[in-house]
Amino acid sequence: GVRVVSEGRTQYFSLHGKTGHLLTAERIDREQLCEGVKQCVLRCEMIVQGEMDVYEIEVEITDINDNAPSFKDIELEERINEMTAPGSRFPLAEAHDADWGRNSVQSYELSGDEHFSLAVQKGPGGDRHPELVLAEALDREVAAFYELVLRASDGGEPSRTGTARIRVSVLDANDNAPVFSPAEYSVRVLEDMPVGSTLVTVTATDTDEGIYGHVKYSIKKITEKASQIFQLDSVTGAITLVRSLDFENVDSYELQVQARDGGELFDTAKVEITVLDVNDNAPEISVRSVLSTISEDAPLGTVVALLHVQDRDSGANGEVRCSLDGGLPFQLRSSQGSLYRVVTSRELDREAVSEYNVTVRAADGGSPALWSSAVLSLRVLDVNDNAPVFSEERYSARLAENNAAGALVLTVRATDADWGQNARVRYRVLEGRVRGAPLSSYVSVQAETGALYALRSFDYEEVRELALWVRAEDGGAPALSSNVSVRLVIVDENDNAPQVLYPPAASGPAAGLGPVRVPVWSGVELSPRWAAPGSLASVSLTRWLVVAVAAVSCLFVAFLLLLLALRVRRWRRSQLLAASSGALRGVPATHFVGIDGVRAFLHSYSHEVSLTADSRKGQLRLSGGSCCDTLPARPLPDEPAPLLGEDPDA
């Protein structure tokens, strides 16, 4: 948008929203705004909000003839001694016209009596001073007073006039007039001088005696505003201050003081009062345009506010220095003298600081310095520049098999440092496959809470572990995301009984007899449950079982052969001993093995192996009553046992 701002409290102009014409918003009185100023200019600024640009506008106020000349006193009195010589001049009160230029007072006219005429003197500034001129000698005995009319006219069209009545009294002779010393007074006063202080005392002397030597003072020329500020003591000539001075409004005054004796002789003096500035005005900060919000990704140099700073004082007291609080990502840039721009100086981060209260301080160069401040509140808008962050680097959980479908496994949690929709986190499981089935058929995650649920009952013998990825995604545009790994371990339970792998259930004629069992054998499951019949793993396992049984059988046969060889050797040795000694008595029976002992030995080491190439399981059963370190023997008889092949009755 575009708006117009005027300096000061009163806004004199406005901008038409459709046509763009500059309109007056208040009645403009040139005489009130620019009293005594030749060129009256009002300044305003046009601010373009979106572009943060300012255009200065100067409007010159031209005068119209809306004020008539007027005299401060419409009844004037002049006292003239009858001895006054013709041609003498007497200053008259000037008419005041608030208008300027041609519309101000341009001429004076005098009417009433031929003893007097009017002379108008032009000053260096173009102002006109009327003077009463004595045209003919006066004779108090003939006429003691005269009635005159003074008319002032301005140069407007139509012309306006103002009148004053002059009563001239004829006095007796007085040959000495008062004299000012000096004729001009110049005073310099500080604007903070207390009310009631005496600024200057004017003095005039009269060498006459008596009533003709008594001098009274009066102000003959003074502006209306000055008459409300200064007061002249008619007896002492002291000029005192009755109202406070203000350098910023008026910095100088000019008075004309008249000293008149008792014989109505007079003298005039000029008094110039110069007001000196003091540091009594703090800088004024006007916020012309300001942002209430700013995006955290705003580029460096983005204009945040447009300020106008001024100090009504002059000189060093009016020099203003502006600054910002330290540590903030903003800086001031001067633009067009009294205009300043608050711009960003470094990148913003809403997650670090979401709102700023920027304090702008303005201090003048006075001693002591005066300062003022303005606070700019700025809220930083969020940008989706932060991805969700999980509370843990990885998640793991243990779940017992045979769980209920829909059981809660664990909950993942991620947070997003952004705000609003950008911080809203939703979860999902990244798709994968487990044993040829989609991962989504095993587990699912609740999008809002991150709760991970099992969609089916797990079987440890089928699936022992699940590895998956969960993604957390925020609601920004474009969205940001992060992933976390989840490891799900299935815990085994004792949910499977032992099974007989071989022999398989009988078929054919023996089917009605049920499975064949050996009472003293216990089954040992050698194949994993997941090995399917006829699979490659089953065939490989059966092959290795055959090899193992063959190796054991070979070792067993070798052991028997070794044992038999030892027994035969012992027997032959005993035969040799018997042949040499001729008798076998006294030989321990344990040195011989009979057929029954060999049979018992063979029986004690019997075993059964059941292997089938097409069965799902292989089984090895060993007798629990076997002995591996002794050979059973028949009890010793009273007589030695017969040798192999010998008849016991022999």
DRENNUZA-871009 format. One record per residue (C-alpha): x, y, z; residue number from 0; residue in one letter. Coordinates in steps of 0.25 Angstrom, whole numbers, plus 5000, padded with zeros to 4 digits. Layout:
<pts>
x|y|z|n|res
X|Y|Z|NUM|A
...
</pts>
This chain:
<pts>
x|y|z|n|res
5000|5000|5000|0|G
5004|5015|4999|1|V
5001|5025|5010|2|R
5005|5039|5012|3|V
5012|5044|5025|4|V
5013|5058|5029|5|S
5023|5063|5039|6|E
5017|5067|5053|7|G
5005|5063|5059|8|R
4995|5069|5049|9|T
4993|5061|5036|10|Q
4990|5072|5026|11|Y
4990|5063|5013|12|F
4984|5049|5009|13|S
4985|5041|4997|14|L
4973|5037|4988|15|H
4973|5022|4988|16|G
4968|5021|4973|17|K
4973|5033|4966|18|T
4986|5035|4974|19|G
4983|5050|4976|20|H
4989|5057|4987|21|L
4977|5063|4996|22|L
4977|5073|5007|23|T
4972|5066|5020|24|A
4971|5078|5029|25|E
4969|5093|5027|26|R
4982|5100|5024|27|I
4984|5114|5030|28|D
4997|5119|5024|29|R
4997|5130|5034|30|E
4997|5120|5046|31|Q
5007|5111|5040|32|L
5017|5121|5034|33|C
5016|5134|5041|34|E
5026|5144|5036|35|G
5032|5134|5026|36|V
5033|5138|5012|37|K
5032|5124|5006|38|Q
5023|5114|5013|39|C
5026|5100|5010|40|V
5019|5088|5016|41|L
5027|5075|5015|42|R
5022|5061|5015|43|C
5026|5047|5011|44|E
5020|5036|5002|45|M
5023|5022|5007|46|I
5022|5010|4998|47|V
5020|4999|5008|48|Q
5023|4987|4999|49|G
5036|4993|4993|50|E
5040|5000|5006|51|M
5043|5013|4998|52|D
5040|5027|5002|53|V
5038|5039|4994|54|Y
5038|5053|4999|55|E
5027|5063|4995|56|I
5028|5078|4997|57|E
5016|5086|4996|58|V
5017|5101|4995|59|E
5005|5108|5002|60|I
5002|5121|4994|61|T
4995|5133|5001|62|D
4981|5138|4999|63|I
4976|5151|5004|64|N
4968|5146|5015|65|D
4972|5155|5026|66|N
4970|5170|5027|67|A
4980|5180|5032|68|P
4977|5183|5047|69|S
4983|5192|5058|70|F
4987|5187|5071|71|K
4980|5199|5077|72|D
4968|5205|5070|73|I
4969|5218|5078|74|E
4983|5225|5078|75|L
4987|5237|5085|76|E
4998|5247|5081|77|E
5003|5258|5090|78|R
5010|5270|5082|79|I
5016|5282|5088|80|N
5011|5295|5082|81|E
5025|5299|5080|82|M
5028|5287|5071|83|T
5033|5292|5058|84|A
5025|5289|5045|85|P
5031|5277|5038|86|G
5033|5269|5051|87|S
5030|5255|5049|88|R
5023|5246|5060|89|F
5023|5230|5058|90|P
5010|5224|5058|91|L
5006|5210|5061|92|A
5007|5201|5049|93|E
4996|5192|5044|94|A
4998|5177|5044|95|H
4993|5168|5033|96|D
4995|5153|5035|97|A
4995|5151|5020|98|D
5008|5152|5012|99|W
5014|5159|5000|100|G
5004|5167|4992|101|R
4993|5163|5001|102|N
5000|5170|5013|103|S
4999|5185|5017|104|V
5003|5193|5005|105|Q
4998|5207|5008|106|S
4994|5217|5018|107|Y
4984|5229|5017|108|E
4981|5240|5027|109|L
4969|5249|5028|110|S
4963|5259|5038|111|G
4971|5272|5038|112|D
4980|5280|5029|113|E
4990|5283|5040|114|H
4995|5268|5039|115|F
5000|5260|5027|116|S
5005|5246|5026|117|L
5018|5240|5022|118|A
5021|5226|5020|119|V
5036|5221|5021|120|Q
5040|5208|5015|121|K
5049|5199|5023|122|G
5060|5190|5018|123|P
5051|5178|5019|124|G
5040|5184|5010|125|G
5031|5188|5022|126|D
5025|5201|5023|127|R
5025|5211|5035|128|H
5015|5222|5036|129|P
5019|5235|5042|130|E
5010|5247|5046|131|L
5016|5260|5040|132|V
5013|5273|5045|133|L
5009|5282|5033|134|A
5005|5295|5040|135|E
5009|5301|5054|136|A
5000|5298|5065|137|L
4994|5308|5075|138|D
4988|5302|5087|139|R
4980|5314|5090|140|E
4973|5312|5076|141|V
4971|5297|5077|142|A
4975|5288|5089|143|A
4973|5275|5081|144|F
4971|5269|5067|145|Y
4963|5256|5063|146|E
4970|5249|5051|147|L
4967|5235|5044|148|V
4978|5226|5040|149|L
4974|5216|5029|150|R
4983|5204|5025|151|A
4980|5196|5012|152|S
4986|5183|5006|153|D
4989|5180|4992|154|G
4979|5169|4990|155|G
4968|5168|4980|156|E
4958|5173|4985|157|P
4966|5181|4995|158|S
4964|5180|5010|159|R
4966|5192|5020|160|T
4967|5195|5035|161|G
4965|5208|5042|162|T
4970|5214|5055|163|A
4966|5228|5061|164|R
4977|5237|5066|165|I
4974|5248|5076|166|R
4985|5259|5076|167|V
4986|5267|5088|168|S
4994|5280|5088|169|V
5003|5282|5100|170|L
5011|5294|5105|171|D
5025|5295|5101|172|A
5036|5285|5105|173|N
5050|5288|5099|174|D
5057|5275|5103|175|N
5054|5261|5099|176|A
5058|5248|5105|177|P
5070|5241|5099|178|V
5074|5226|5100|179|F
5088|5222|5102|180|S
5091|5213|5094|181|P
5081|5214|5083|182|A
5081|5199|5080|183|E
5081|5188|5090|184|Y
5085|5174|5087|185|S
5082|5162|5097|186|V
5085|5147|5096|187|R
5078|5138|5105|188|V
5077|5123|5107|189|L
5063|5117|5104|190|E
5062|5111|5118|191|D
5063|5124|5125|192|M
5053|5124|5136|193|P
5040|5132|5135|194|V
5041|5145|5142|195|G
5055|5147|5139|196|S
5060|5161|5135|197|T
5066|5161|5121|198|L
5070|5175|5119|199|V
5067|5189|5125|200|T
5066|5201|5115|201|V
5070|5215|5120|202|T
5067|5229|5114|203|A
5070|5242|5121|204|T
5063|5256|5120|205|D
5071|5268|5124|206|T
5058|5275|5127|207|D
5053|5277|5141|208|E
5040|5274|5147|209|G
5029|5267|5139|210|I
5037|5270|5127|211|Y
5048|5262|5132|212|G
5040|5250|5136|213|H
5042|5238|5126|214|V
5032|5227|5124|215|K
5035|5215|5115|216|Y
5026|5208|5106|217|S
5027|5198|5094|218|I
5023|5204|5081|219|K
5026|5192|5072|220|K
5024|5177|5076|221|I
5018|5165|5069|222|T
5006|5158|5076|223|E
5014|5146|5080|224|K
5025|5155|5086|225|A
5015|5163|5094|226|S
5011|5150|5101|227|Q
5025|5147|5105|228|I
5032|5160|5109|229|F
5027|5171|5118|230|Q
5033|5185|5119|231|L
5033|5193|5133|232|D
5028|5207|5129|233|S
5036|5213|5140|234|V
5049|5205|5141|235|T
5050|5201|5127|236|G
5053|5186|5131|237|A
5048|5176|5120|238|I
5044|5163|5127|239|T
5041|5149|5123|240|L
5026|5145|5125|241|V
5026|5132|5117|242|R
5036|5122|5114|243|S
5045|5123|5102|244|L
5046|5112|5091|245|D
5057|5113|5082|246|F
5050|5103|5073|247|E
5038|5112|5070|248|N
5045|5126|5070|249|V
5060|5128|5071|250|D
5060|5144|5071|251|S
5051|5156|5075|252|Y
5051|5171|5071|253|E
5045|5181|5080|254|L
5044|5197|5078|255|Q
5043|5204|5092|256|V
5039|5218|5093|257|Q
5043|5227|5105|258|A
5034|5239|5106|259|R
5035|5251|5116|260|D
5024|5259|5123|261|G
5024|5269|5112|262|G
5022|5258|5102|263|E
5035|5258|5096|264|L
5041|5244|5093|265|F
5052|5236|5087|266|D
5052|5221|5082|267|T
5062|5210|5084|268|A
5063|5197|5077|269|K
5064|5184|5085|270|V
5068|5171|5079|271|E
5067|5158|5087|272|I
5074|5146|5082|273|T
5069|5132|5087|274|V
5081|5122|5089|275|L
5078|5107|5088|276|D
5079|5097|5100|277|V
5078|5082|5099|278|N
5064|5081|5103|279|D
5058|5072|5092|280|N
5061|5057|5092|281|A
5062|5051|5078|282|P
5048|5047|5072|283|E
5047|5033|5066|284|I
5036|5031|5056|285|S
5033|5017|5051|286|V
5029|5020|5036|287|R
5027|5005|5033|288|S
5030|4992|5040|289|V
5029|4977|5037|290|L
5022|4969|5048|291|S
5027|4955|5043|292|T
5039|4951|5035|293|I
5042|4937|5029|294|S
5055|4931|5035|295|E
5060|4929|5021|296|D
5060|4943|5017|297|A
5072|4948|5010|298|P
5083|4957|5016|299|L
5079|4972|5015|300|G
5064|4970|5016|301|T
5058|4983|5021|302|V
5050|4980|5034|303|V
5046|4995|5037|304|A
5047|5009|5032|305|L
5050|5019|5043|306|L
5050|5035|5043|307|H
5059|5041|5053|308|V
5060|5056|5056|309|Q
5064|5065|5068|310|D
5058|5079|5068|311|R
5070|5085|5075|312|D
5081|5091|5067|313|S
5096|5089|5065|314|G
5102|5078|5073|315|A
5089|5077|5081|316|N
5082|5073|5068|317|G
5092|5063|5063|318|E
5086|5049|5065|319|V
5093|5036|5066|320|R
5085|5023|5065|321|C
5088|5009|5069|322|S
5083|4995|5072|323|L
5084|4986|5083|324|D
5096|4977|5081|325|G
5096|4962|5078|326|G
5084|4963|5069|327|L
5084|4959|5054|328|P
5080|4973|5050|329|F
5087|4986|5046|330|Q
5084|5001|5043|331|L
5086|5007|5030|332|R
5085|5022|5028|333|S
5077|5026|5016|334|S
5073|5041|5012|335|Q
5078|5048|5024|336|G
5068|5046|5035|337|S
5063|5033|5030|338|L
5068|5019|5034|339|Y
5066|5005|5030|340|R
5066|4993|5039|341|V
5072|4981|5031|342|V
5076|4967|5034|343|T
5091|4965|5036|344|S
5092|4950|5037|345|R
5083|4938|5035|346|E
5071|4936|5044|347|L
5068|4923|5051|348|D
5054|4921|5057|349|R
5058|4909|5064|350|E
5069|4917|5072|351|A
5061|4930|5074|352|V
5046|4931|5069|353|S
5043|4945|5073|354|E
5051|4958|5074|355|Y
5049|4971|5081|356|N
5058|4980|5074|357|V
5061|4993|5082|358|T
5065|5005|5074|359|V
5072|5016|5082|360|R
5075|5030|5077|361|A
5084|5040|5085|362|A
5087|5054|5082|363|D
5101|5061|5083|364|G
5097|5070|5095|365|G
5104|5070|5109|366|S
5097|5062|5116|367|P
5092|5055|5104|368|A
5077|5052|5102|369|L
5072|5039|5096|370|W
5059|5032|5093|371|S
5056|5018|5088|372|S
5046|5010|5080|373|A
5044|4995|5081|374|V
5041|4987|5068|375|L
5034|4973|5071|376|S
5037|4963|5060|377|L
5033|4949|5059|378|R
5041|4939|5051|379|V
5033|4930|5042|380|L
5037|4915|5041|381|D
5043|4909|5029|382|V
5044|4894|5027|383|N
5059|4893|5029|384|D
5060|4882|5039|385|N
5058|4867|5037|386|A
5052|4859|5048|387|P
5062|4853|5058|388|V
5059|4839|5064|389|F
5062|4838|5079|390|S
5071|4826|5077|391|E
5081|4823|5067|392|E
5075|4809|5065|393|R
5064|4801|5071|394|Y
5063|4786|5075|395|S
5052|4778|5082|396|A
5050|4763|5086|397|R
5036|4757|5083|398|L
5033|4743|5087|399|A
5027|4734|5076|400|E
5013|4730|5076|401|N
5009|4745|5079|402|N
4995|4750|5077|403|A
4993|4757|5063|404|A
4993|4772|5066|405|G
5002|4771|5078|406|A
5010|4784|5081|407|L
5025|4782|5078|408|V
5031|4795|5081|409|L
5029|4810|5079|410|T
5039|4819|5071|411|V
5039|4833|5073|412|R
5045|4845|5065|413|A
5044|4860|5068|414|T
5045|4872|5058|415|D
5051|4885|5062|416|A
5042|4892|5053|417|D
5028|4898|5056|418|W
5014|4895|5052|419|G
5011|4887|5040|420|Q
5026|4886|5038|421|N
5028|4879|5051|422|A
5017|4869|5049|423|R
5023|4855|5048|424|V
5017|4843|5041|425|R
5023|4829|5041|426|Y
5023|4818|5031|427|R
5031|4805|5029|428|V
5040|4804|5017|429|L
5035|4793|5008|430|E
5043|4780|5007|431|G
5041|4765|5006|432|R
5042|4754|5017|433|V
5042|4739|5011|434|R
5036|4744|4998|435|G
5025|4752|5005|436|A
5024|4767|5006|437|P
5029|4773|5019|438|L
5016|4780|5021|439|S
5009|4767|5023|440|S
5018|4764|5036|441|Y
5018|4778|5043|442|V
5012|4792|5042|443|S
5014|4805|5049|444|V
5004|4815|5054|445|Q
5006|4827|5045|446|A
5003|4837|5057|447|E
5009|4831|5069|448|T
5021|4822|5063|449|G
5015|4809|5070|450|A
5020|4797|5063|451|L
5010|4785|5063|452|Y
5012|4771|5058|453|A
5001|4767|5048|454|L
5003|4752|5049|455|R
5007|4741|5059|456|S
5022|4739|5058|457|F
5028|4725|5058|458|D
5042|4724|5062|459|Y
5044|4711|5054|460|E
5041|4720|5041|461|E
5046|4734|5044|462|V
5056|4736|5055|463|R
5059|4751|5052|464|E
5053|4763|5045|465|L
5061|4775|5040|466|A
5054|4787|5035|467|L
5054|4802|5033|468|W
5044|4812|5039|469|V
5044|4826|5032|470|R
5039|4838|5039|471|A
5034|4849|5030|472|E
5030|4863|5034|473|D
5018|4871|5028|474|G
5027|4882|5021|475|G
5027|4885|5006|476|A
5036|4879|5001|477|P
5036|4869|5012|478|A
5048|4865|5020|479|L
5050|4851|5025|480|S
5060|4842|5033|481|S
5061|4827|5034|482|N
5064|4817|5046|483|V
5067|4803|5046|484|S
5059|4793|5055|485|V
5063|4779|5059|486|R
5052|4770|5063|487|L
5057|4757|5070|488|V
5047|4745|5071|489|I
5049|4737|5084|490|V
5047|4722|5083|491|D
5037|4715|5092|492|E
5036|4700|5095|493|N
5024|4698|5085|494|D
5029|4685|5078|495|N
5029|4671|5083|496|A
5040|4661|5079|497|P
5036|4652|5067|498|Q
5041|4638|5062|499|V
5048|4640|5049|500|L
5050|4625|5046|501|Y
5044|4616|5044|502|P
5033|4623|5038|503|P
5019|4619|5041|504|A
5016|4605|5036|505|A
5008|4603|5023|506|S
5002|4591|5017|507|G
5000|4578|5025|508|P
5006|4584|5037|509|A
4999|4596|5037|510|A
4989|4592|5048|511|G
5000|4589|5058|512|L
5004|4604|5060|513|G
5018|4609|5060|514|P
5030|4599|5064|515|V
5037|4604|5076|516|R
5049|4598|5084|517|V
5047|4600|5099|518|P
5061|4603|5102|519|V
5064|4613|5091|520|W
5061|4629|5092|521|S
5060|4637|5079|522|G
5070|4648|5076|523|V
5065|4658|5065|524|E
5076|4660|5055|525|L
5070|4669|5045|526|S
5064|4683|5047|527|P
5049|4685|5046|528|R
5050|4694|5034|529|W
5056|4683|5025|530|A
5045|4679|5016|531|A
5044|4665|5011|532|P
5052|4662|4998|533|G
5059|4676|5000|534|S
5074|4677|4997|535|L
5077|4679|5012|536|A
5070|4665|5015|537|S
5077|4658|5005|538|V
5091|4663|5009|539|S
5088|4660|5024|540|L
5084|4646|5020|541|T
5097|4644|5013|542|R
5105|4648|5024|543|W
5097|4639|5034|544|L
5101|4627|5025|545|V
5115|4631|5025|546|V
5115|4633|5040|547|A
5109|4619|5042|548|V
5118|4612|5033|549|A
5130|4618|5040|550|A
5125|4613|5053|551|V
5122|4599|5048|552|S
5136|4598|5042|553|C
5142|4603|5055|554|L
5134|4592|5063|555|F
5138|4581|5053|556|V
5152|4585|5054|557|A
5151|4585|5070|558|F
5145|4570|5069|559|L
5156|4565|5060|560|L
5166|4571|5070|561|L
5160|4565|5082|562|L
5158|4551|5075|563|L
5173|4552|5071|564|A
5177|4554|5085|565|L
5169|4543|5091|566|R
5174|4533|5080|567|V
5188|4537|5084|568|R
5186|4535|5098|569|R
5180|4521|5096|570|W
5192|4517|5087|571|R
5201|4522|5098|572|R
5194|4513|5108|573|S
5194|4501|5099|574|Q
5209|4503|5098|575|L
5210|4504|5113|576|L
5202|4491|5115|577|A
5210|4483|5105|578|A
5223|4487|5112|579|S
5217|4484|5126|580|S
5208|4473|5123|581|G
5197|4478|5132|582|A
5187|4490|5131|583|L
5183|4491|5145|584|R
5184|4504|5152|585|G
5182|4512|5140|586|V
5172|4523|5142|587|P
5159|4521|5135|588|A
5159|4536|5131|589|T
5170|4534|5121|590|H
5160|4526|5112|591|F
5148|4530|5105|592|V
5137|4521|5102|593|G
5127|4521|5091|594|I
5116|4526|5101|595|D
5125|4538|5105|596|G
5128|4542|5091|597|V
5113|4541|5088|598|R
5110|4550|5101|599|A
5121|4560|5096|600|F
5115|4561|5082|601|L
5101|4563|5089|602|H
5106|4574|5098|603|S
5111|4582|5086|604|Y
5099|4580|5077|605|S
5093|4593|5071|606|H
5082|4597|5061|607|E
5083|4607|5051|608|V
5070|4612|5043|609|S
5073|4620|5031|610|L
5064|4623|5019|611|T
5067|4632|5007|612|A
5053|4637|5006|613|D
5049|4639|5020|614|S
5048|4653|5026|615|R
5057|4648|5038|616|K
5069|4639|5041|617|G
5070|4632|5055|618|Q
5081|4625|5062|619|L
5078|4616|5074|620|R
5088|4610|5084|621|L
5085|4600|5095|622|S
5085|4606|5108|623|G
5090|4593|5115|624|G
5103|4591|5108|625|S
5117|4591|5114|626|C
5129|4595|5107|627|C
5141|4592|5117|628|D
5138|4577|5121|629|T
5135|4564|5114|630|L
5125|4556|5121|631|P
5129|4541|5125|632|A
5122|4530|5131|633|R
5124|4527|5145|634|P
5136|4518|5149|635|L
5132|4504|5151|636|P
5139|4495|5161|637|D
5146|4488|5149|638|E
5153|4495|5138|639|P
5145|4498|5126|640|A
5148|4489|5114|641|P
5155|4495|5102|642|L
5149|4499|5089|643|L
5145|4486|5082|644|G
5147|4477|5093|645|E
5137|4468|5098|646|D
5133|4471|5113|647|P
5131|4457|5116|648|D
5145|4453|5112|649|A
</pts>
